[in-house]
Amino acid sequence: MKKGYRQLLDEANAEIEVVSPEEAAGLLEHDDTIFVDLRDPREVERDGKIPGAKHVTRGMLEFWIDPESPYHKPFFASRKTFVFFCAGGWRSALATKTAQDMGLTPVKHILGGYTAWKAAGLPIEPGQKKKAD
């Protein structure tokens, strides 16, 4: 293996802006900031979410960012600040690096992810369990 996940994470974190949960919380009410939740839908249902965060599955991120993609989401063309997070900060570090490489700016990610956010006692919305058919 040429590069393991640790090396990829180290490289990403050296090139992106990393913010603490408390620093990120200070951006929560800013109209010029969009929080992007990269967790799996089951994680969001089970664990809740940061209020107002847009949910973007990690596998669709590049397609949603690129304005030439048929899957492009207009909020990515809003010229706002994007704060990415996942459960523990690994997926969001790599996603932030990818978004930055694609030209999306400014971007940052939350150190420790949603787990650190919750541990800091910051605002969350409860998850929504899907109803059984």
C-alpha positions as CSV (number, residue, x, y, z in Angstrom):
1,M,0.0,0.0,0.0
2,K,1.4,3.4,-1.0
3,K,-0.5,5.4,1.5
4,G,-2.6,4.4,4.5
5,Y,-5.5,6.3,5.9
6,R,-3.3,7.8,8.6
7,Q,-1.0,9.4,6.1
8,L,-3.9,10.6,4.1
9,L,-5.4,12.2,7.2
10,D,-2.1,13.8,8.2
11,E,-1.7,15.3,4.7
12,A,-5.3,16.6,4.7
13,N,-5.0,18.1,8.1
14,A,-1.8,19.9,7.1
15,E,-3.6,21.6,4.3
16,I,-7.0,22.4,5.6
17,E,-8.4,24.7,8.3
18,V,-9.4,22.8,11.4
19,V,-11.7,24.3,14.0
20,S,-12.7,23.2,17.5
21,P,-16.3,22.4,18.2
22,E,-16.5,25.6,20.2
23,E,-15.1,27.7,17.3
24,A,-17.5,26.1,14.9
25,A,-20.4,26.8,17.3
26,G,-19.6,30.5,17.0
27,L,-20.4,30.2,13.3
28,L,-23.6,28.3,13.7
29,E,-25.9,31.4,13.6
30,H,-23.9,33.1,10.7
31,D,-26.0,33.4,7.6
32,D,-22.8,33.1,5.5
33,T,-21.9,29.7,6.9
34,I,-23.3,26.3,5.9
35,F,-22.6,23.2,8.1
36,V,-22.3,20.0,6.0
37,D,-23.0,16.7,7.8
38,L,-21.2,13.8,6.0
39,R,-22.4,11.0,8.2
40,D,-24.4,8.0,7.0
41,P,-28.2,8.6,7.2
42,R,-28.4,5.9,9.9
43,E,-26.0,7.8,12.1
44,V,-28.0,11.0,11.7
45,E,-31.3,9.1,12.6
46,R,-29.7,7.5,15.6
47,D,-27.5,10.3,17.0
48,G,-29.2,13.5,15.9
49,K,-27.6,16.4,14.1
50,I,-26.3,19.9,14.4
51,P,-29.2,22.3,13.9
52,G,-29.5,23.5,10.3
53,A,-26.8,21.3,8.9
54,K,-27.1,20.1,5.3
55,H,-26.8,16.3,5.0
56,V,-24.5,15.2,2.2
57,T,-23.5,11.5,2.0
58,R,-19.8,11.3,1.6
59,G,-20.1,9.3,-1.6
60,M,-22.0,12.1,-3.4
61,L,-19.9,15.1,-2.2
62,E,-17.8,15.6,-5.3
63,F,-20.9,15.3,-7.6
64,W,-22.9,17.8,-5.5
65,I,-20.1,20.3,-5.4
66,D,-19.3,20.3,-9.2
67,P,-21.6,22.7,-11.0
68,E,-21.1,20.7,-14.2
69,S,-22.4,17.5,-12.5
70,P,-26.1,16.5,-13.1
71,Y,-26.2,16.1,-9.3
72,H,-24.9,19.6,-8.4
73,K,-26.6,21.2,-5.4
74,P,-26.9,25.0,-5.7
75,F,-26.1,25.6,-2.1
76,F,-22.5,24.6,-2.9
77,A,-22.3,27.6,-5.4
78,S,-23.5,30.1,-2.7
79,R,-20.0,31.5,-2.0
80,K,-20.6,30.8,1.7
81,T,-18.2,29.3,4.3
82,F,-18.6,25.5,4.6
83,V,-18.0,23.7,7.8
84,F,-17.7,19.9,7.3
85,F,-18.1,17.3,10.0
86,C,-18.6,13.6,10.4
87,A,-18.8,11.4,13.5
88,G,-15.1,11.6,14.5
89,G,-13.4,13.9,12.1
90,W,-11.8,11.5,9.7
91,R,-14.2,11.5,6.8
92,S,-14.7,15.3,7.2
93,A,-10.9,15.9,7.1
94,L,-10.6,14.0,3.8
95,A,-13.8,15.6,2.4
96,T,-12.6,19.1,3.3
97,K,-9.4,18.5,1.5
98,T,-11.2,17.2,-1.5
99,A,-13.7,20.2,-1.5
100,Q,-10.7,22.6,-1.2
101,D,-8.9,20.8,-4.1
102,M,-12.0,21.2,-6.2
103,G,-11.9,25.0,-5.5
104,L,-14.7,25.3,-2.9
105,T,-13.6,28.0,-0.5
106,P,-13.6,28.8,2.3
107,V,-13.9,25.3,3.9
108,K,-13.0,24.0,7.3
109,H,-13.8,20.9,9.4
110,I,-14.6,20.3,13.0
111,L,-11.9,18.6,15.0
112,G,-13.3,15.4,16.5
113,G,-16.5,15.7,14.5
114,Y,-20.0,15.4,15.9
115,T,-18.8,13.2,18.8
116,A,-16.7,16.1,20.0
117,W,-19.5,18.6,19.4
118,K,-21.9,16.5,21.5
119,A,-19.3,16.0,24.2
120,A,-18.9,19.8,24.4
121,G,-22.6,20.2,25.2
122,L,-23.3,22.2,22.0
123,P,-26.7,22.4,20.4
124,I,-28.1,19.3,18.7
125,E,-31.4,18.2,17.2
126,P,-32.7,14.7,18.0
127,G,-32.6,12.1,15.2
128,Q,-35.8,11.1,13.4
129,K,-36.4,7.4,13.5
130,K,-38.0,6.2,10.2
131,K,-41.4,4.6,10.7
132,A,-41.7,0.9,9.9
133,D,-44.0,0.1,7.0
